[in-house]
Amino acid sequence: MSTLVLALVAGTVIGLALGALGGGGGVLAVPALIYLLGFSAASATTAGLIIVTATSATALYAYARDGHVAWKAGALLAAAGVLPAYLAGAVAGHLPEAALTTAFAVIAALAALRMLRPSAAEPKEGARPAKAAGTGAGLGAVTGFLGVGGGFLAVPALVGVLGLRMKQAVGTSLMVITVNSLVALAARSGTGDHLRWEVIAPFAGAAILGAWDGKRLAAKVAGATLQRVFAYALFAVAAFMIIDVVV
């Protein structure tokens, strides 16, 4: 299968995840770039940030147009994550390939576990802002370090900590992902390996189109079903990456 076709297929899957779930796309994008498209771990995490930023911003527009973004709650998480995202992004480009791959596999497994956990009952809106800020800082660090959006952390925090409904949490998560990814990209500017734009551009284009379909898919398929499908995919990715590092 040609590189272009692989990029288009992978991009579509990543877009569907981001559009439907508000997260999960970046955790799939980086392994796809490494194992399907031949990127190094360092360049894959940077390319992943580019793809996630473009896709999240597009999906955010669709959710904002329908009134499904809680701007104040999103601003809290995004602001708390700005500095960690920048610092982690600056450090990530100097780490060994094996360390990045192992860390990414661990995050993928944790993301899968988080998706399989049932959602907690929704508390009153505005509850525990300090915990939300802590979650935002952790989210920013993960985004900067591994090149993933971190929606698998943001959506549960927005639902369980700030009391948003699921659709609004997904839209707000996309806002947080967009901000953190832009900051992490700024920190990585001028570092890392050469980026292959002939692969990144079609990948991102397919992801953007997939995000629109993902939003429509979320309206037709139960969120729990979508989460289970992506969770099992993430477990498989994590296992493959660990085996690759060990072997």
Buried (B, 14 or more C-beta within 10 A) or exposed (E): EEBEEBBBBBBBBBBBBBBBBBBBBBBBBBBBBBBBBEBBBBBBBBBBBBBBBBBBBBBBBBBBEEEBBBEEBBBBBBBBBBBBBBBBBBEBBEBEEEEBBBBBBBBBBBBBBBBBEEBEEBEEEEEBBEEBBBBBBBBBBBBBBBBBBBBBBBBBBBBBBBBBEBBBBBBBBBBBBBBBBBBBBBBBEEEBBEBBEEBBBBBBBBBBBBBBBBBEBBEEEEBEEBBBBBBEBBBEBBEBBBEBBEE
